[in-house]
Amino acid sequence: MFRGATSLSLDAKNRLAVPTKHREALQLECDGNLVLTAHPHGCLLLYPQHVWEPIQTKIMALSSFDKNSSALQRLLVGQVEDITLDTAGRLLVSPVLREFAGLDKEVMLVGQGSHFELWNMAAWRAQLAQVMQSDDFTMPNELEGFSL
């Protein structure tokens, strides 16, 4: 289970060092074989490869004749990069995906249970501020009656 937010820095070769607690889990779970792709919200998604495969299968089962489905296929599957953690626990972020997410020196790695999101630091702060300051924020119907 991947959770928590960690501030990371891209090095001069555009690599991110995965925090030790996650690095060890990723090595055990998938031998460091990962998938990195774009997300419609402007961040990147980082999945263990075996977790991503059934998601990709569902996405590709959608009709390519439907504009919304094919747009989602182009974004999520068309941008996929198979990556492997190096021996130092780093992952290389390609120029295409760095540009898509606006990643520069400061990056947020945000655990989402089965996967991670990678955010440009300014975008991460902006989306958090938007949620916190929004007067019209409503809980999804699935969480009706839920309390913390």
C-alpha positions in Angstrom: 0.0 0.0 0.0 1.5 3.3 -1.1 0.5 6.3 0.9 1.8 9.6 2.0 3.2 12.6 0.1 7.0 13.2 -0.3 8.8 16.1 -1.8 11.5 14.9 -4.2 14.0 16.6 -6.5 14.8 15.8 -10.1 18.5 15.4 -10.5 20.6 16.8 -13.4 19.8 13.6 -15.5 16.0 14.0 -14.8 15.9 11.0 -12.4 13.9 10.8 -9.2 15.1 8.9 -6.2 12.2 6.9 -4.8 12.0 7.0 -1.0 13.5 3.9 0.6 10.3 2.6 2.1 8.6 2.7 -1.3 11.7 1.5 -3.1 11.8 -1.7 -1.0 8.1 -2.3 -1.5 8.4 -1.8 -5.3 11.4 -4.2 -5.5 9.4 -6.8 -3.6 6.1 -6.3 -5.4 7.3 -5.9 -9.0 11.0 -6.2 -9.1 11.2 -2.5 -9.9 9.2 -2.8 -13.1 7.0 0.2 -13.4 4.7 2.0 -15.7 4.6 5.8 -16.0 1.9 7.6 -17.9 -0.1 10.9 -18.1 -3.2 11.6 -16.2 -6.0 14.0 -17.3 -5.5 16.2 -14.2 -2.0 17.1 -15.4 0.1 14.8 -13.2 1.8 11.5 -13.9 0.7 8.1 -12.7 3.3 5.6 -11.6 2.1 2.0 -11.3 3.8 -1.3 -10.6 3.6 -2.9 -14.1 1.4 -5.9 -13.0 -1.1 -3.5 -11.4 -1.3 -1.4 -14.6 -1.9 -4.2 -17.0 -5.6 -4.9 -16.1 -6.3 -1.2 -16.2 -4.8 -0.9 -19.6 -6.9 -3.9 -20.8 -10.1 -2.1 -19.6 -9.2 1.1 -21.3 -8.4 -0.6 -24.6 -11.7 -2.5 -24.5 -13.5 0.9 -24.9 -14.7 1.8 -28.3 -12.1 3.6 -30.4 -15.1 5.1 -32.4 -16.2 7.1 -29.3 -14.3 10.4 -29.1 -14.0 10.5 -25.4 -12.9 6.8 -25.1 -10.3 7.2 -27.9 -9.0 10.5 -26.3 -8.6 8.6 -23.0 -6.8 5.7 -24.8 -4.4 8.2 -26.5 -3.6 9.9 -23.2 -3.4 7.0 -20.8 -2.1 4.2 -23.0 -0.5 6.3 -25.7 1.8 8.0 -23.2 2.8 4.9 -21.3 6.5 4.3 -20.6 7.8 1.1 -19.2 10.5 2.0 -16.7 12.7 0.1 -14.2 14.2 1.4 -11.0 18.0 1.5 -11.3 20.3 0.0 -8.7 20.2 3.2 -6.7 16.3 3.2 -6.6 15.9 6.0 -9.2 13.5 6.3 -12.1 14.1 8.3 -15.2 11.3 10.6 -16.3 11.3 11.2 -20.1 11.2 14.6 -21.6 7.7 14.0 -23.1 6.2 13.2 -19.7 8.2 15.9 -17.8 6.8 18.4 -20.3 3.2 17.0 -20.0 3.2 17.4 -16.2 5.4 20.5 -16.1 7.9 18.7 -13.9 11.0 20.8 -13.0 13.3 20.6 -10.0 10.7 20.1 -7.2 8.3 17.2 -7.6 5.7 15.7 -5.2 5.3 11.9 -5.0 1.8 11.1 -3.7 0.8 7.6 -2.7 -2.6 6.5 -3.9 -2.8 3.0 -2.5 -2.0 0.9 -5.5 0.0 3.6 -7.3 1.6 7.0 -7.1 0.9 10.4 -8.6 3.8 12.7 -9.6 3.0 16.4 -9.5 4.8 19.6 -10.3 5.1 21.2 -6.9 3.2 24.4 -7.9 0.4 22.4 -9.4 0.2 20.2 -6.3 -0.1 23.2 -4.1 -2.7 24.8 -6.4 -4.9 21.8 -6.5 -4.7 21.3 -2.7 -5.6 25.0 -2.2 -8.5 24.7 -4.6 -10.0 21.7 -2.7 -9.5 23.5 0.7 -11.0 26.8 -0.4 -13.8 25.5 -2.5 -17.3 26.4 -1.2 -18.9 24.0 -3.6 -16.9 20.9 -2.7 -19.2 17.9 -2.3 -18.4 14.3 -1.4 -19.0 11.7 -4.0 -22.3 9.8 -3.8 -20.4 6.6 -2.9 -19.2 8.3 0.3 -22.7 9.3 1.5 -22.9 8.8 5.3 -19.1 8.4 5.5 -17.3 10.2 8.4 -13.8 10.5 9.7 
